[in-house]
């Protein structure tokens, strides 16, 4: 899997959030998109994953030496982000069943194993709207990590997690991120310390 950005820019009204981004993301590598709050990290991630169109430039997607269009990016992608909402009227079990109608489980994982990974066996039939913010964040991360996709994109992955939750997140990285194209948007080092490549959004202002 490769994603090649050529002279990418994005603006809102007359203000450029970033411009002149020339970069290639490659399978098996881990990337940190860095910058202060409000600098455009999430916007760049949304452009890369096809949620937003660039205001200028082009993006080329390639999987197994075959190009594909931006509207098919979702088939190859798992995403966890603060702005993604869970269906709060579903129980935990229903959210998991619904999610995996669209994405296959990563080998070795099924619904029961995922619930055990979350340590939420007692909440299996609890409505998600009654979950704490930390429980919701754990669920978002588990769904993303445990989906069998070549790309993994995480925006502020430890939002609402305590110290134990951060350790749990890092254990997911170690277990499930290897071999995938992994992109982390963050300004907290513990979230991206494992990333070998770094892209600073302020370099493209």
Secondary structure, 3 states (H helix, E strand, C coil): CEEEEEEEEEEECCEEEEEEEEEEEECCCEEEEECCCCCCHHHHHHHHCCCCCCCEEEEEEEECCEEECHHHHHHHEEEECCCCCCCCCCEHHHHHHHHCCCCCECCCCCHHHHHHHHCCHHHCCCEHHHCCHHHHHHHHHHHHHCECCCEEEEECCCCCCCHHHHHHHHHHHHHHCCCCEEEEEECCHHHHCCCCEEEEHHHHC
